Amino acid sequence: MAEGGAATEEQRLRPPSLFLMLAETRALFELNSSLLLSPLLLRAPKGDGHPVLTLPGFLASDISMAPMRRYLKELGYDAYAWNMGRNFGGVASKRGVLRDLLWRIYESTGRKVSLVGWSLGGVYARDLALQMPEMVRLVITLGSPFANDIRATNATRLYEALSGETVDDNPEIRLAIAGDLPVPATSIYSRTDGIVNWHTSLLRPSKTAENIEVYFASHIGLGVNAAALWAVADRLAQADGEFKHFDRSGPFAIAYGPPENAES
């Protein structure tokens, strides 16, 4: 199947199993583990003060990404919440307000903004990078369904009911989001994600794009998972205009899947 293309019946992906969905309760363990490992997490590369906008997942609010923002601030980043309440979805309907938000941060800081999006927030982040690449430094997504058969989630029907949009609306936007970005991009995902089929989180590897698998992470816990947090901090620490693929030899090396072969 071509990346981002419509899936045929034979190629149709399925949402994660009921077992994986029920196992999402382990997210609390992931959060507690990160708190216990905070001294180790703070040994991550320090930030250069550039702005980082965090975008929450479907049905989540800024509270869900508060631990990440605190962590990034401790490392020296200028971390921003989206301040738009709970995320009830709407990729097309939120384009204008998200562009305005990115513009305000860029104008007030005078620096390019890194975008970190969890689940649906990562879809927003990729869309923003396509629209305003001159203002975006890096895109990091966490368990975001943007590629292949994006209907393969356990939240699709609820998303369509609450957002007033279907995932098949605006196919030109959907195909663009699934494709290559004009800025460096990292997708962090887990094969044990209980909400999103992990195949929908895979971008095409290249010299400026990579996938990082975190073993046994949940969807709900991915944004507070210690190994995922370390990877986010490591990726953000790269200088503007530079990109090297993630080095899995750090303190959480055992938690990551093997590296990919980058395509040119």
C-alpha positions, 0 to 999 in steps of 0.5 A, a space after each residue: 500500500 502506498 503510504 497515506 493512500 486509501 486502504 483496500 479491503 485486503 490492506 485494511 488495518 485493524 484497531 488494537 485488540 481488546 486485550 491491548 486496550 484493557 492493558 492501557 491501565 499500565 499508564 499509571 505505572 509508566 508515570 510512577 516509573 518516570 517519577 522514580 527515574 527523574 534523577 536519571 532523566 535529568 541527565 539528558 542533554 540540556 536545552 538551548 531555551 528554544 520554544 517547544 509547543 506541546 499538543 495534547 491527544 484526543 479528549 486530553 487537555 494540557 494537564 496530560 502533557 504537564 509532566 512533559 512540560 515540567 521536564 522540558 523546562 527543567 532541561 532548559 526549554 521554553 515549553 508552551 501549552 496549547 491553552 485551548 481546553 480539552 481536545 475534541 478533535 477536528 484537524 480541518 476546523 482547528 487549522 486556523 487557530 493553531 496557525 495563530 498560536 504558532 505565529 504568536 509563539 514564533 513572533 514573541 520569542 523570535 525563534 523557530 518552534 519545536 512541536 511535540 504532539 501526542 496522538 491526535 496532537 501529533 497529527 496537528 503538529 505535522 499539519 502545522 509543519 506543512 503549512 508554516 515550515 519557516 516557523 517550525 524547527 522539529 516535529 516529534 509525534 507520540 503514538 500519532 495515527 497519520 499514515 496508512 489506514 488511519 481508521 485503525 484506532 479504537 477512537 475513530 468513531 468517537 472522534 467522528 462523533 465529537 469533532 463533526 469530521 470523518 477521517 476520510 474528509 479532506 483527503 488532500 490534507 490527510 495525504 499531505 500529513 502522511 507524507 514527508 515533511 519539510 522539517 526534521 521529524 521523529 515518530 515515537 510509537 509502541 507496538 503494544 499501543 492499545 488505542 492506535 494501530 502502530 502501523 499508522 504511526 510510521 513515517 518514511 525514514 530518511 536523512 531527516 526523518 525517523 521512527 523510534 519504537 518504545 517497547 511495551 509502552 501504552 498509548 495513554 502512557 507514552 507521553 510520560 514513559 521514561 524512555 519516550 521522555 528521554 528520546 524527546 529530550 535527546 531529539 530536541 537538543 539537536 541544533 537548529 538545522 542539524 539532524 542525526 538519527 537517535 542514538 540508542 546507546 543511552 541509559 534507556 537503550 534496552 527500551 528501544 527497538 532496533 534502528 532503521 536504515 535511513 533512505 536518502 
